[in-house]
Amino acid sequence: MDALVSVIVPVYNSTAYLERCVDAILSQTYKNLEVILVDDGSKDDSLSMCRAYEEKDSRVKCIHKENGGSSSARNVGIKEAKGEYICFCDSDDYYEPDIVENLSKVFDENEDAMIAQCMAVCRNEDGTLESGPLKDSGKIVKETSEEYLRELLLHLGDSSFCTKMIKADFMKRFSFNEGRLNEDFELLVYMQEEIDNIYTYEITGYNIILRFGSNTRNVYKNLFYDCMIENSDMVAKLVDEKHPSLKEEARKFQLYQRLDYTLHTPLSKMKNNPMADKVLRELKEWRKDIDTNSYLAPKDRRNLKILSRAPKFSKWVHNKIMFIKGKPVEK
């Protein structure tokens, strides 16, 4: 494949990471690239760095806009993209040198492909590996959209758009929900309903850097956890309507998201909080599902049972454990 590939990079206050990110894109083994750097109202030197790249390499296009969040920046990039295919990269992460070439190979070998993805690894800021890829067989695997949805519900799939290459004419039919978090999952669920299959090249192509201060990494944001619950309900409704064979998987997903919500939401944020009230009420109502759902791990089943009966005590115990482990706890 020698088609133009557009790589969209939302940029916000990224001076410490931007050079690594953009250099990794420009040094790809696949050279026919359009790199769209969308500065989302940065307050540091990110914009000047983006403009310097634009002057230095004709493949780079710099766009400046008022701050509106990463979804807003991505949507601007999608509208401006001239490529036949679209990829995404977060400005604090970076590509492996051959990610674009490998994903383009999927489209070369499969005429029906609309979305192709690779695997990601998580790294600490010092570059050390935190967690490996979900799969590493080295094979290109084709799944139906329902099989892929099932993997997402069982936390065995990857909902990030940064690991994916998407046909541009398909991608341009959609947009990210601005002002939301957990927006990748939300959009991908809707998109997979419009296609028959998704291809996965089971090799590592993307490096996620875990750093303090990003939208969803290591810092509590109530919007993220509220959106997480809302998205779990959205996909459960979709399953009821279109994929009834996945009802148990969908309930497991709802339960896990509620477990995540209760464990990470500080007690002080759960007072006078309609979403927290809803989550705790549903954990009580779903005790039978907690007992019978075959996809729950024993530890999580136990934690959910305790949370459904004594949420405040469970939170207190969880905070004590985090404190012992030396991890910050917001009270």
C-alpha positions as CSV (number, residue, x, y, z in Angstrom):
1,M,0.0,0.0,0.0
2,D,1.4,3.4,-1.0
3,A,-1.8,5.4,-0.1
4,L,-1.5,8.6,2.0
5,V,-2.0,7.9,5.7
6,S,-3.1,10.8,8.0
7,V,-1.8,10.7,11.6
8,I,-3.8,13.0,13.9
9,V,-2.1,14.2,17.1
10,P,-4.0,16.3,19.6
11,V,-1.5,18.5,21.4
12,Y,-1.9,20.3,24.7
13,N,0.9,21.4,27.0
14,S,3.1,18.6,25.7
15,T,6.6,20.1,25.4
16,A,8.2,17.3,27.5
17,Y,6.9,14.6,25.3
18,L,6.1,16.1,21.9
19,E,9.5,15.6,20.3
20,R,9.6,11.9,21.1
21,C,6.0,11.5,19.8
22,V,6.4,13.4,16.5
23,D,9.9,12.0,15.8
24,A,8.6,8.5,16.1
25,I,5.9,9.3,13.6
26,L,8.2,11.0,11.1
27,S,10.7,8.2,11.3
28,Q,8.2,5.5,10.4
29,T,9.2,2.9,7.9
30,Y,6.1,3.9,5.9
31,K,6.9,7.3,4.5
32,N,3.7,8.5,2.7
33,L,2.3,10.3,5.7
34,E,0.4,13.5,6.6
35,V,1.0,14.4,10.2
36,I,-1.7,16.7,11.6
37,L,-0.6,18.4,14.8
38,V,-3.7,20.0,16.4
39,D,-2.6,22.4,19.1
40,D,-5.5,22.6,21.5
41,G,-4.8,26.0,23.0
42,S,-1.6,25.0,24.7
43,K,-0.1,27.5,27.3
44,D,3.4,26.2,27.0
45,D,5.7,26.1,24.0
46,S,3.9,23.2,22.3
47,L,2.5,25.4,19.5
48,S,5.9,26.8,18.5
49,M,7.3,23.2,18.5
50,C,4.5,22.2,16.2
51,R,5.2,25.1,13.8
52,A,8.8,24.3,13.8
53,Y,8.0,20.7,12.7
54,E,5.7,22.1,10.0
55,E,8.6,24.3,8.6
56,K,11.1,21.4,8.8
57,D,9.0,18.6,7.2
58,S,6.5,19.1,4.4
59,R,4.5,16.2,5.7
60,V,3.5,18.1,8.8
61,K,0.5,20.4,9.1
62,C,0.1,22.5,12.3
63,I,-3.4,23.6,13.3
64,H,-4.0,25.9,16.2
65,K,-7.4,26.1,18.0
66,E,-8.9,27.3,21.2
67,N,-8.9,24.7,24.0
68,G,-11.7,22.3,23.7
69,G,-10.3,18.9,24.8
70,S,-8.7,16.1,22.9
71,S,-12.0,15.0,21.2
72,S,-12.4,18.4,19.8
73,A,-8.9,18.4,18.5
74,R,-9.3,15.0,17.0
75,N,-12.5,16.1,15.2
76,V,-10.7,19.1,13.7
77,G,-8.0,16.7,12.5
78,I,-10.5,14.3,11.0
79,K,-12.1,17.1,9.0
80,E,-8.7,18.3,7.7
81,A,-7.3,14.9,6.9
82,K,-6.5,14.3,3.2
83,G,-5.3,10.7,3.6
84,E,-7.0,7.5,2.4
85,Y,-6.5,6.1,5.9
86,I,-6.5,7.8,9.4
87,C,-4.5,7.0,12.5
88,F,-4.3,8.7,15.9
89,C,-1.5,9.2,18.4
90,D,-1.6,11.0,21.8
91,S,1.2,13.5,22.2
92,D,2.6,11.9,25.4
93,D,2.7,8.4,23.8
94,Y,4.7,7.2,20.9
95,Y,4.7,4.7,17.9
96,E,6.9,1.8,17.3
97,P,8.9,2.4,14.1
98,D,6.8,0.1,11.9
99,I,3.2,0.5,13.2
100,V,1.9,2.3,10.1
101,E,3.6,-0.2,7.7
102,N,2.2,-3.2,9.6
103,L,-1.3,-1.8,9.8
104,S,-1.2,-1.0,6.1
105,K,-0.2,-4.6,5.5
106,V,-3.6,-5.6,6.9
107,F,-5.4,-3.5,4.4
108,D,-3.2,-4.8,1.6
109,E,-4.1,-8.4,2.4
110,N,-7.8,-7.9,3.2
111,E,-10.0,-6.0,0.8
112,D,-12.9,-6.0,3.2
113,A,-11.0,-4.3,6.1
114,M,-12.3,-1.1,7.5
115,I,-10.6,-1.0,10.8
116,A,-7.2,-2.6,11.6
117,Q,-5.5,-2.5,15.0
118,C,-2.3,-3.5,16.6
119,M,-1.4,-4.1,20.3
120,A,-0.2,-1.6,22.9
121,V,2.1,-1.8,25.9
122,C,2.1,0.5,29.0
123,R,5.3,2.1,30.1
124,N,6.2,4.3,33.1
125,E,7.7,7.7,32.4
126,D,11.2,6.3,32.7
127,G,10.5,3.9,29.9
128,T,10.2,0.8,32.0
129,L,7.5,-1.7,31.0
130,E,4.4,-1.6,33.2
131,S,2.3,-4.1,31.3
132,G,2.7,-6.0,28.1
133,P,0.4,-6.4,25.1
134,L,-3.0,-8.2,25.4
135,K,-1.9,-10.6,22.6
136,D,1.4,-11.2,20.8
137,S,0.9,-14.1,18.4
138,G,2.3,-12.1,15.5
139,K,-0.7,-13.1,13.4
140,I,-3.4,-11.1,11.7
141,V,-6.7,-12.2,13.2
142,K,-10.1,-11.5,11.8
143,E,-13.1,-11.2,14.2
144,T,-16.7,-10.4,13.5
145,S,-17.9,-7.2,15.0
146,E,-19.9,-9.1,17.6
147,E,-16.9,-11.2,18.6
148,Y,-14.9,-8.0,19.0
149,L,-17.7,-6.5,21.1
150,R,-17.6,-9.5,23.3
151,E,-13.9,-9.0,23.8
152,L,-14.5,-5.4,24.8
153,L,-17.1,-6.5,27.3
154,L,-14.7,-9.0,28.9
155,H,-11.9,-6.5,29.0
156,L,-9.9,-8.6,26.5
157,G,-10.1,-6.0,23.7
158,D,-8.6,-2.6,23.1
159,S,-11.0,0.4,22.6
160,S,-8.2,2.9,22.0
161,F,-8.2,4.7,18.6
162,C,-4.4,5.2,18.9
163,T,-3.8,1.5,18.1
164,K,-5.9,1.6,15.0
165,M,-5.8,2.5,11.3
166,I,-9.3,3.3,9.8
167,K,-10.4,3.9,6.3
168,A,-10.9,7.7,6.1
169,D,-14.2,7.7,4.2
170,F,-15.6,5.5,7.1
171,M,-13.9,7.5,9.9
172,K,-15.3,10.8,8.5
173,R,-18.8,9.6,9.0
174,F,-18.3,9.8,12.8
175,S,-17.0,12.2,15.4
176,F,-15.8,12.0,18.9
177,N,-18.2,13.1,21.6
178,E,-16.8,16.4,22.8
179,G,-16.8,17.3,26.5
180,R,-16.7,13.6,27.5
181,L,-14.1,11.2,28.7
182,N,-14.0,7.4,28.0
183,E,-15.0,8.7,24.5
184,D,-12.9,6.1,22.6
185,F,-15.0,3.3,23.9
186,E,-18.3,5.1,23.3
187,L,-17.4,5.8,19.6
188,L,-15.9,2.5,18.9
189,V,-19.0,0.6,20.1
190,Y,-21.1,2.7,17.6
191,M,-18.6,2.2,14.8
192,Q,-18.3,-1.5,15.1
193,E,-22.1,-1.8,14.6
194,E,-21.6,-0.4,11.1
195,I,-19.1,-3.0,9.9
196,D,-18.9,-6.8,9.6
197,N,-15.4,-7.4,11.1
198,I,-12.3,-5.9,12.7
199,Y,-8.7,-7.1,12.0
200,T,-6.1,-7.3,14.7
201,Y,-2.4,-7.6,13.9
202,E,-1.2,-9.2,17.2
203,I,2.1,-7.4,17.5
204,T,3.1,-4.4,19.6
205,G,2.9,-1.1,17.8
206,Y,2.0,1.5,20.4
207,N,3.5,2.7,23.6
208,I,1.3,4.2,26.3
209,I,3.1,6.4,28.8
210,L,1.6,6.4,32.3
211,R,2.0,9.9,33.6
212,F,0.5,12.0,36.3
213,G,-1.9,14.7,35.0
214,S,-3.3,13.2,31.8
215,N,-7.0,12.8,31.3
216,T,-7.5,9.3,32.7
217,R,-4.1,8.3,34.1
218,N,-3.3,8.3,37.8
219,V,-5.6,11.2,38.7
220,Y,-9.2,11.1,39.8
221,K,-11.7,12.8,37.5
222,N,-15.3,12.4,38.3
223,L,-16.3,13.0,34.6
224,F,-14.3,10.0,33.5
225,Y,-15.9,7.7,36.0
226,D,-19.4,9.1,35.3
227,C,-18.9,8.6,31.6
228,M,-17.6,5.1,32.3
229,I,-20.8,4.1,34.0
230,E,-23.0,5.8,31.4
231,N,-21.1,3.9,28.6
232,S,-21.5,0.6,30.4
233,D,-25.3,1.2,30.4
234,M,-25.3,2.3,26.8
235,V,-23.5,-0.9,25.6
236,A,-25.8,-3.0,27.9
237,K,-28.8,-1.5,26.2
238,L,-27.3,-2.1,22.7
239,V,-26.7,-5.8,23.7
240,D,-30.3,-6.1,24.8
241,E,-31.5,-4.8,21.4
242,K,-29.0,-6.4,19.0
243,H,-26.8,-8.9,20.7
244,P,-28.9,-10.9,23.2
245,S,-26.4,-13.7,23.3
246,L,-24.0,-11.3,25.1
247,K,-26.2,-10.4,28.0
248,E,-24.1,-12.1,30.6
249,E,-21.0,-10.5,29.3
250,A,-22.7,-7.1,29.3
251,R,-23.7,-7.5,32.9
252,K,-20.2,-8.5,33.8
253,F,-19.0,-5.3,32.1
254,Q,-21.5,-3.2,34.1
255,L,-20.4,-4.8,37.3
256,Y,-16.7,-4.4,36.7
257,Q,-17.2,-0.7,35.8
258,R,-19.2,-0.2,39.0
259,L,-16.4,-1.9,41.0
260,D,-13.9,0.4,39.4
261,Y,-16.1,3.4,40.1
262,T,-16.6,2.6,43.8
263,L,-12.9,1.8,44.4
264,H,-11.6,4.9,42.7
265,T,-14.2,7.5,43.7
266,P,-13.2,9.2,47.0
267,L,-15.7,9.0,49.8
268,S,-15.9,12.8,49.9
269,K,-17.0,12.7,46.2
270,M,-19.7,10.1,46.8
271,K,-21.8,12.3,49.1
272,N,-24.8,14.0,47.5
273,N,-23.8,12.4,44.2
274,P,-26.6,11.0,42.1
275,M,-24.3,8.8,40.1
276,A,-22.8,7.3,43.2
277,D,-26.3,6.7,44.6
278,K,-27.3,5.0,41.4
279,V,-24.2,2.7,41.4
280,L,-24.6,1.7,45.0
281,R,-28.3,1.1,44.5
282,E,-27.6,-1.1,41.5
283,L,-25.0,-3.1,43.3
284,K,-27.7,-4.1,45.8
285,E,-30.2,-4.8,43.1
286,W,-27.8,-7.0,41.2
287,R,-26.6,-9.2,44.0
288,K,-28.0,-12.3,42.2
289,D,-26.0,-11.4,39.2
290,I,-22.9,-11.0,41.4
291,D,-23.5,-14.5,42.7
292,T,-24.2,-16.2,39.4
293,N,-22.2,-14.3,36.6
294,S,-19.7,-16.9,35.3
295,Y,-17.3,-14.2,34.1
296,L,-16.5,-12.6,37.4
297,A,-13.2,-13.5,39.0
298,P,-13.5,-14.8,42.6
299,K,-11.7,-11.7,44.0
300,D,-14.0,-9.3,42.2
301,R,-17.1,-11.3,43.1
302,R,-16.0,-11.0,46.7
303,N,-15.3,-7.3,46.5
304,L,-18.6,-6.6,44.8
305,K,-20.5,-8.5,47.5
306,I,-18.8,-6.5,50.2
307,L,-19.5,-3.2,48.3
308,S,-23.1,-4.1,47.8
309,R,-23.5,-4.5,51.6
310,A,-21.1,-2.1,53.3
311,P,-19.8,0.4,50.7
312,K,-18.3,2.8,53.3
313,F,-16.4,0.1,55.2
314,S,-15.2,-1.3,51.9
315,K,-13.9,2.1,50.8
316,W,-12.1,2.5,54.2
317,V,-10.4,-0.9,53.8
318,H,-9.4,-0.1,50.2
319,N,-7.9,3.2,51.3
320,K,-5.9,1.5,54.0
321,I,-4.5,-1.0,51.5
322,M,-3.6,1.8,49.1
323,F,-1.9,3.7,51.9
324,I,0.1,0.6,52.9
325,K,1.2,0.2,49.2
326,G,2.4,3.8,49.2
327,K,-0.2,4.9,46.7
328,P,-2.0,8.3,47.1
329,V,-5.5,8.2,48.5
330,E,-8.0,11.1,48.1
331,K,-10.4,11.1,51.1
